[in-house]
Amino acid sequence: MSTEPRINDRIRVPEVRLVGPSGEQVGIVPLAKALELAQEYDLDLVEVAATARPPVCKLMDYGKFKYESAMKAREARKNQAHTVIKEMKLRPKIDPHDYDTKKGHVVRFLKQGDKVKITIMFRGREQSRPELGFRLLQRLANDVQDLGFVESSAKQDGRNMIMVLGPHKKKTEAMAEARAAQDARKAERLGRTAEADGAEVDDIDEDAALEAENAAAEAEADDDATQDEAEAGDAAAKADEPAEVAQDA
């Protein structure tokens, strides 16, 4: 049976138990009245409990309801912890540098809350020396014992020897820590950007103040020059006056 809610004209009952848009109980009303209220509120009449007697209907924005339901389902899938088994393959006579690289991957997987399947691959005469693989697996388990534990002990499987490591930390905890670290890095980047913007604004303010100071100095210099010219003109006029008086005399 489909669980899809029925909307508006797809409801075929004489009476419904109506729930208002805010969750309030309206009561048992005729279907025509419920449809009239839905039109009045500009909402949809959605049947949410078809098996009840009478069926329960609610006034809601069905498009918004579908969107919010999809977002909740998406968030639930995002937070859902899936058990993942990673695999790391090694050789019995592995180079020390390669061993450190492989161990780094195992550490990363365990930090993420994933299980790790360690496979030692034997070739040719190496198959007659299974103790080499066993010692290598023991060494790796001891190196990562702070992050994981031996969930499945080493056992021979044909040409390979297999051991499974389980993380101490649950997948959900690892995901929460990873999101927290990501949010912290994002906040730090935003903080640095804000500081850079503030420093740029301070530089602009200093430049504007310097320009204003220079403009004021230039204006003062122009005023001084104008005053000097005026004083020089007055002095020249005074110097000309005695000569004119003497001439008249």
RODO-2510 file (C-alpha; in nm, 4 decimals, decimal comma):
residues 249
     n   res          X          Y          Z
     1     m     0,0000     0,0000     0,0000
     2     s     0,1289     0,3446    -0,0887
     3     t     0,2026     0,5811     0,2009
     4     e     0,1960     0,8909    -0,0194
     5     p    -0,0324     1,1566     0,1371
     6     r    -0,3444     1,2436    -0,0544
     7     i    -0,4008     1,6080    -0,1342
     8     n    -0,7124     1,8186    -0,1861
     9     d    -0,9425     1,6672    -0,4476
    10     r    -0,7890     1,3197    -0,4119
    11     i    -0,9502     1,2883    -0,0683
    12     r    -1,2789     1,0975    -0,1016
    13     v    -1,4470     1,0961     0,2410
    14     p    -1,7497     1,2895     0,3730
    15     e    -1,5820     1,4090     0,6933
    16     v    -1,2263     1,4553     0,8160
    17     r    -1,0556     1,5306     1,1448
    18     l    -0,8858     1,8595     1,0625
    19     v    -0,5560     1,9859     1,2016
    20     g    -0,4761     2,3542     1,1506
    21     p    -0,1587     2,4976     0,9944
    22     s     0,0001     2,5502     1,3389
    23     g    -0,0889     2,2017     1,4629
    24     e    -0,4040     2,3056     1,6456
    25     q    -0,7013     2,0695     1,6497
    26     v    -0,9926     2,2124     1,4500
    27     g    -1,2148     1,9062     1,4978
    28     i    -1,4282     1,6890     1,2739
    29     v    -1,5581     1,8935     0,9816
    30     p    -1,7166     1,8134     0,6444
    31     l    -1,4727     1,7690     0,3602
    32     a    -1,6214     2,0692     0,1782
    33     k    -1,5558     2,2878     0,4838
    34     a    -1,1979     2,1629     0,5084
    35     l    -1,1382     2,2425     0,1419
    36     e    -1,2907     2,5863     0,1921
    37     l    -1,0530     2,6552     0,4837
    38     a    -0,7574     2,5352     0,2752
    39     q    -0,8517     2,7800     0,0014
    40     e    -0,9003     3,0569     0,2570
    41     y    -0,5522     3,0028     0,4056
    42     d    -0,4013     2,9467     0,0590
    43     l    -0,2750     2,6057     0,1739
    44     d    -0,3168     2,2404     0,0752
    45     l    -0,5437     1,9907     0,2500
    46     v    -0,3246     1,6836     0,3056
    47     e    -0,4457     1,3500     0,4377
    48     v    -0,1860     1,2410     0,6940
    49     a    -0,3634     0,9418     0,8555
    50     a    -0,5809     0,7551     0,6078
    51     t    -0,6524     0,4576     0,8386
    52     a    -0,8043     0,6702     1,1147
    53     r    -1,1808     0,7026     1,1431
    54     p    -1,2474     0,9672     1,0295
    55     p    -0,9222     1,0262     0,8352
    56     v    -0,6922     1,2961     0,9691
    57     c    -0,6121     1,5857     0,7369
    58     k    -0,3866     1,8833     0,7889
    59     l    -0,3642     2,2283     0,6347
    60     m    -0,0103     2,2812     0,5084
    61     d     0,2071     2,4045     0,2258
    62     y     0,2666     2,0691     0,0605
    63     g     0,5546     2,1912    -0,1552
    64     k     0,7367     2,3218     0,1528
    65     f     0,6573     1,9974     0,3354
    66     k     0,8117     1,7884     0,0561
    67     y     1,1219     2,0095     0,0472
    68     e     1,1761     1,9908     0,4239
    69     s     1,1235     1,6144     0,4199
    70     a     1,3836     1,5766     0,1453
    71     m     1,6315     1,7943     0,3392
    72     k     1,5792     1,5898     0,6579
    73     a     1,6338     1,2665     0,4669
    74     r     1,9484     1,4084     0,3111
    75     e     2,0811     1,5176     0,6513
    76     a     2,0037     1,1737     0,7942
    77     r     2,1971     1,0067     0,5134
    78     k     2,4833     1,2497     0,5676
    79     n     2,5065     1,1662     0,9381
    80     q     2,4582     0,7937     0,8855
    81     a     2,7684     0,5963     0,9696
    82     h     2,8582     0,3316     0,7118
    83     t     3,1034     0,0636     0,8155
    84     v     3,3813     0,0646     0,5587
    85     i     3,6626    -0,1901     0,5385
    86     k     3,9756    -0,0516     0,3788
    87     e     4,2485    -0,2829     0,2543
    88     m     4,6241    -0,2397     0,2697
    89     k     4,8605    -0,4862     0,1006
    90     l     5,2199    -0,5409     0,2085
    91     r     5,5100    -0,7687     0,1159
    92     p     5,7005    -0,9687     0,3790
    93     k     6,0312    -0,7996     0,2881
    94     i     5,8891    -0,4484     0,2558
    95     d     6,1269    -0,1523     0,2447
    96     p     6,1300     0,0637     0,5638
    97     h     6,0196     0,3744     0,3697
    98     d     5,7335     0,1839     0,2053
    99     y     5,6337     0,0452     0,5445
   100     d     5,6107     0,3970     0,6912
   101     t     5,3976     0,5060     0,3956
   102     k     5,1614     0,2086     0,4313
   103     k     5,1408     0,2591     0,8068
   104     g     5,0469     0,6241     0,7471
   105     h     4,7517     0,5125     0,5360
   106     v     4,6432     0,2660     0,8049
   107     v     4,6619     0,5430     1,0678
   108     r     4,4484     0,7696     0,8490
   109     f     4,1859     0,4995     0,7962
   110     l     4,1640     0,4223     1,1680
   111     k     4,1319     0,7928     1,2514
   112     q     3,8372     0,8074     1,0121
   113     g     3,6702     0,5249     1,2057
   114     d     3,7155     0,2633     0,9311
   115     k     3,8290    -0,0964     0,9672
   116     v     4,1478    -0,1978     0,7870
   117     k     4,2170    -0,5354     0,6326
   118     i     4,5930    -0,5964     0,6221
   119     t     4,7059    -0,8469     0,3601
   120     i     5,0598    -0,9865     0,3454
   121     m     5,1303    -1,1228    -0,0044
   122     f     5,3781    -1,4120    -0,0346
   123     r     5,5521    -1,4995    -0,3580
   124     g     5,7709    -1,7925    -0,4530
   125     r     5,9937    -1,9114    -0,1701
   126     e     5,8426    -1,6528     0,0666
   127     q     5,5550    -1,8973     0,1192
   128     s     5,7897    -2,1181     0,3214
   129     r     5,8524    -1,8308     0,5667
   130     p     5,5080    -1,7419     0,7069
   131     e     5,6713    -1,6161     1,0277
   132     l     5,7961    -1,3124     0,8318
   133     g     5,4405    -1,2046     0,7593
   134     f     5,3267    -1,2810     1,1121
   135     r     5,6014    -1,0660     1,2645
   136     l     5,5225    -0,7843     1,0214
   137     l     5,1541    -0,7905     1,1162
   138     q     5,2420    -0,7892     1,4874
   139     r     5,4721    -0,4932     1,4328
   140     l     5,2016    -0,2972     1,2525
   141     a     4,9420    -0,3792     1,5185
   142     n     5,1786    -0,2526     1,7903
   143     d     5,2564     0,0662     1,5968
   144     v     4,8869     0,1622     1,5679
   145     q     4,7583     0,0225     1,8986
   146     d     4,6635     0,3757     2,0152
   147     l     4,4166     0,4054     1,7261
   148     g     4,2994     0,0492     1,6658
   149     f     4,2936    -0,3072     1,7909
   150     v     4,3272    -0,6488     1,6326
   151     e     3,9719    -0,7494     1,5480
   152     s     4,0693    -1,0600     1,3539
   153     s     4,4039    -1,2262     1,4268
   154     a     4,6489    -1,3107     1,1519
   155     k     4,5609    -1,6242     0,9566
   156     q     4,6897    -1,7851     0,6411
   157     d     4,4654    -1,7697     0,3355
   158     g     4,6353    -1,9429     0,0454
   159     r     4,9324    -1,7314    -0,0581
   160     n     4,8225    -1,4448     0,1641
   161     m     4,8118    -1,3773     0,5366
   162     i     4,5256    -1,1588     0,6583
   163     m     4,4619    -0,9534     0,9732
   164     v     4,1789    -0,7088     1,0399
   165     l     4,2254    -0,3946     1,2544
   166     g     3,9257    -0,2217     1,4118
   167     p     3,9243     0,1448     1,5209
   168     h     3,8877     0,2458     1,8860
   169     k     3,6822     0,5444     1,7710
   170     k     3,3331     0,5018     1,6312
   171     k     3,2563     0,6226     1,2808
   172     t     3,0048     0,8801     1,4063
   173     e     3,2594     1,0259     1,6491
   174     a     3,5236     1,0459     1,3766
   175     m     3,2769     1,2205     1,1435
   176     a     3,1787     1,4697     1,4169
   177     e     3,5435     1,5501     1,4906
   178     a     3,6183     1,5923     1,1211
   179     r     3,3260     1,8351     1,0807
   180     a     3,4343     2,0284     1,3912
   181     a     3,7889     2,0573     1,2558
   182     q     3,6536     2,1707     0,9187
   183     d     3,4349     2,4356     1,0851
   184     a     3,7333     2,5557     1,2918
   185     r     3,9480     2,5906     0,9791
   186     k     3,6674     2,7786     0,8051
   187     a     3,6273     3,0169     1,1010
   188     e     4,0021     3,0749     1,1060
   189     r     4,0046     3,1593     0,7357
   190     l     3,7131     3,3999     0,7826
   191     g     3,8945     3,5613     1,0759
   192     r     4,2081     3,6148     0,8685
   193     t     3,9987     3,7617     0,5868
   194     a     3,8268     4,0018     0,8291
   195     e     4,1633     4,1110     0,9710
   196     a     4,2972     4,1698     0,6206
   197     d     3,9887     4,3756     0,5304
   198     g     4,0270     4,5798     0,8514
   199     a     4,3934     4,6479     0,7775
   200     e     4,3014     4,7575     0,4248
   201     v     4,0383     4,9968     0,5644
   202     d     4,2970     5,1404     0,8068
   203     d     4,5376     5,1963     0,5189
   204     i     4,2652     5,3741     0,3223
   205     d     4,1837     5,5951     0,6232
   206     e     4,5522     5,6837     0,6681
   207     d     4,5854     5,7711     0,2986
   208     a     4,2735     5,9885     0,3151
   209     a     4,4034     6,1668     0,6256
   210     l     4,7408     6,2275     0,4572
   211     e     4,5712     6,3652     0,1462
   212     a     4,3572     6,5955     0,3600
   213     e     4,6666     6,7156     0,5484
   214     n     4,8522     6,7843     0,2233
   215     a     4,5512     6,9702     0,0840
   216     a     4,5321     7,1836     0,3979
   217     a     4,9054     7,2611     0,3752
   218     e     4,8704     7,3605     0,0090
   219     a     4,5736     7,5836     0,0906
   220     e     4,7667     7,7493     0,3733
   221     a     5,0623     7,8068     0,1414
   222     d     4,8323     7,9638    -0,1187
   223     d     4,6852     8,1935     0,1483
   224     d     5,0338     8,2998     0,2602
   225     a     5,1355     8,3700    -0,0970
   226     t     4,8211     8,5792    -0,1551
   227     q     4,8822     8,7740     0,1664
   228     d     5,2461     8,8425     0,0682
   229     e     5,1343     8,9703    -0,2705
   230     a     4,8794     9,1969    -0,1048
   231     e     5,1379     9,3367     0,1386
   232     a     5,3829     9,3936    -0,1440
   233     g     5,1171     9,5859    -0,3367
   234     d     5,0394     9,8063    -0,0338
   235     a     5,4085     9,8795     0,0151
   236     a     5,4460     9,9804    -0,3473
   237     a     5,1456    10,2059    -0,3237
   238     k     5,2869    10,3784    -0,0168
   239     a     5,6216    10,4208    -0,1883
   240     d     5,4539    10,5947    -0,4819
   241     e     5,2579    10,8433    -0,2691
   242     p     5,5540    11,0712    -0,1533
   243     a     5,6778    11,0978    -0,5084
   244     e     5,3402    11,2212    -0,6218
   245     v     5,3289    11,4742    -0,3366
   246     a     5,6748    11,6018    -0,4189
   247     q     5,5829    11,6361    -0,7791
   248     d     5,2780    11,8385    -0,6868
   249     a     5,4876    12,0609    -0,4700
***
